[in-house]
Amino acid sequence: MLQFGFHNVRTLLCLGAHSDDIEIGCGGTILRLVRENPQVKVHWVVFSSQGPRRAEASLSANLFLKGAAHRKVVIHDFQDRYFPTQWGDIKKCFDELGKTVSPDLVFTHRRDDAHQDHRVVAELTWCTFRDHCVLEYEIPKYEGDLGNPNVLVPLSEQTAHTKAQHIVEAFASQRDKHWFSAETFLSLARIRGLECGPRQKFAEGFYGRKITL
């Protein structure tokens, strides 16, 4: 299996509809990337984070980006669950991103995600960053929309547990939800690790729709 490293990623763009999406979808990969390439410039954008979730989003970004030499965290306050009706205003944010950021790698939502807010962010990502390496992350949810990711990033056991701990620590407002637990995040990472082969216990899965080598 052909393997790639993170040393060529000079600028990373992380996009999330809600305040915990980036962390759940690709938090382990971000921890690993920053550890292996601390000089990477990270642009972290959350589109909906209102009330106490705004402070949680800021806390979490600092936890996951600790050690990164360059970071910019932007937190918007678009209305949760209503992204399709806010398309024009969100598109303006993407237009501005396209003018100011030229990422080597983009993490975003999966275009086939069951959540309407997630799909809007995914679609606008592809509208804006057409000539970039885009990896779509997955988020477990009640709707059961998980698929078969074709890009897998192995994680050490320590990294997988650190990801889960950071999420539970940062997002106190979500702890009463039946699915929000370290066990949920570790369970999916364990399944993706199994798919990596016999030498790997944990991993994160992504969808790479178009990658040029």
C-alpha positions in Angstrom: 0.0 0.0 0.0 1.4 3.4 -1.0 1.9 5.7 1.9 2.3 9.5 2.1 3.6 11.8 4.8 2.5 15.2 6.0 5.9 17.0 5.5 4.7 18.6 2.2 1.6 20.2 3.7 2.6 23.8 4.2 -0.9 25.2 4.6 -3.9 23.3 6.0 -7.5 24.4 5.9 -10.0 22.8 8.3 -13.7 23.5 7.7 -16.6 22.5 10.0 -20.3 23.4 10.0 -20.6 23.1 13.8 -18.2 23.7 16.7 -17.2 20.0 17.1 -17.3 18.7 13.6 -13.6 19.2 12.7 -12.5 17.5 15.9 -14.9 14.5 15.5 -14.1 14.1 11.8 -10.4 14.6 11.6 -9.1 15.5 15.0 -6.7 12.6 15.3 -5.2 13.4 11.8 -4.8 17.0 12.8 -3.0 16.0 16.0 -0.7 13.7 14.0 -0.1 16.3 11.3 0.9 19.1 13.7 3.2 16.7 15.6 5.0 15.6 12.4 5.0 19.0 10.8 4.8 21.8 13.5 5.6 24.5 10.9 2.3 24.0 9.1 0.0 27.0 8.8 -3.5 26.0 9.9 -6.6 27.9 9.0 -9.5 26.6 11.1 -13.1 27.8 10.3 -16.3 26.9 12.1 -19.5 28.2 10.5 -22.0 27.8 13.3 -21.1 28.3 17.0 -23.6 30.2 19.1 -23.9 30.8 22.8 -21.6 28.6 25.0 -20.5 26.6 22.0 -18.5 29.5 20.8 -16.2 29.4 23.8 -16.1 25.6 23.5 -15.0 25.9 19.8 -12.2 28.2 20.7 -11.0 26.0 23.6 -11.1 22.9 21.4 -9.2 24.5 18.5 -6.5 25.5 21.0 -6.2 22.0 22.3 -6.0 20.4 18.9 -3.6 23.0 17.4 -1.2 23.1 20.4 2.3 23.0 19.0 1.4 24.5 15.6 3.6 27.4 14.9 1.0 29.3 12.8 -2.8 29.1 13.3 -5.8 31.2 12.5 -9.2 30.3 14.0 -12.3 31.9 12.7 -15.7 31.2 14.3 -18.9 32.3 12.5 -22.5 32.4 14.0 -24.7 31.1 11.2 -27.9 29.5 12.4 -27.5 25.8 13.1 -29.7 23.5 10.9 -30.6 26.3 8.5 -27.5 26.4 6.2 -29.5 25.8 3.0 -31.5 29.0 3.6 -28.2 30.9 4.4 -26.4 29.7 1.3 -25.7 33.2 -0.1 -24.1 34.5 3.0 -22.0 31.4 3.6 -20.9 31.5 0.0 -19.5 34.9 0.6 -17.4 33.5 3.4 -16.1 30.9 1.1 -15.4 33.5 -1.6 -13.2 35.4 0.9 -11.4 32.2 1.9 -10.7 31.4 -1.7 -9.0 34.9 -2.0 -6.9 34.7 1.1 -6.0 31.0 1.6 -4.3 28.7 -0.8 -4.2 25.4 1.1 -2.1 22.3 0.2 -4.8 20.2 2.0 -8.4 20.8 2.9 -10.4 18.9 5.4 -14.2 19.3 5.0 -17.5 17.5 5.3 -18.6 14.5 3.2 -20.7 15.6 0.2 -23.1 12.7 0.9 -23.6 13.5 4.6 -27.1 13.2 5.8 -27.0 16.5 7.7 -28.0 19.4 5.5 -25.5 21.9 7.1 -22.7 19.4 6.4 -23.7 19.1 2.8 -23.7 22.8 2.2 -20.2 23.2 3.6 -19.0 20.2 1.4 -20.6 21.6 -1.7 -19.2 25.1 -1.2 -15.7 23.6 -0.5 -15.7 22.0 -3.9 -17.0 25.2 -5.5 -14.2 27.3 -4.0 -11.2 24.9 -3.9 -11.4 23.2 -7.3 -7.7 22.8 -7.8 -6.7 21.6 -4.3 -6.4 18.4 -2.4 -9.7 17.9 -0.6 -10.4 15.1 1.9 -13.9 14.7 3.2 -14.2 13.4 6.7 -17.0 11.4 8.3 -19.1 12.0 11.4 -21.1 9.2 13.1 -24.7 10.1 13.8 -28.2 8.7 14.4 -29.0 8.6 10.7 -26.4 5.9 10.2 -24.9 7.4 7.0 -21.4 6.0 7.3 -19.9 4.7 4.1 -16.6 3.2 2.8 -13.8 5.8 2.9 -11.1 5.3 0.4 -8.3 7.2 2.3 -7.2 6.0 5.7 -4.9 7.8 8.1 -3.4 5.5 10.8 -3.3 6.9 14.4 -1.3 5.7 17.3 -3.3 4.5 20.3 -2.2 7.6 22.2 -3.4 9.9 19.5 -6.8 8.2 19.2 -7.3 8.5 23.0 -6.1 12.1 23.1 -8.6 13.0 20.4 -11.5 11.5 22.3 -10.4 13.1 25.5 -10.0 16.6 24.0 -13.5 16.4 22.5 -15.2 15.3 25.7 -13.2 17.9 27.7 -13.9 20.8 25.4 -17.6 20.3 24.6 -19.3 20.2 28.0 -22.6 21.3 26.5 -22.8 18.1 24.4 -22.2 15.6 27.1 -25.9 14.9 27.8 -26.4 13.6 24.2 -26.6 9.8 24.0 -24.0 9.5 21.3 -21.5 12.0 22.6 -18.8 9.9 24.4 -15.2 8.9 24.1 -16.4 5.3 23.3 -18.2 6.5 20.2 -15.1 8.2 18.8 -12.8 5.4 19.7 -15.2 2.8 18.2 -15.2 4.3 14.8 -11.4 4.8 14.9 -11.0 1.2 15.8 -13.1 0.0 12.8 -11.1 2.2 10.4 -7.9 0.9 12.0 -9.0 -2.6 11.3 -9.5 -1.6 7.7 -5.8 -0.4 7.6 -4.5 -3.9 8.1 -3.2 -6.1 10.9 -0.5 -3.7 12.2 -2.8 -0.8 12.9 -5.3 -0.4 15.7 -6.8 3.0 15.1 -7.3 5.3 12.1 -9.5 8.0 10.6 -11.3 7.6 7.3 -11.7 10.1 4.5 -13.1 10.4 1.0 -10.7 11.5 -1.7 -12.9 12.2 -4.7 -10.1 13.6 -6.9 -6.4 13.3 -6.2 -3.6 13.9 -8.7 -0.3 12.2 -8.1 
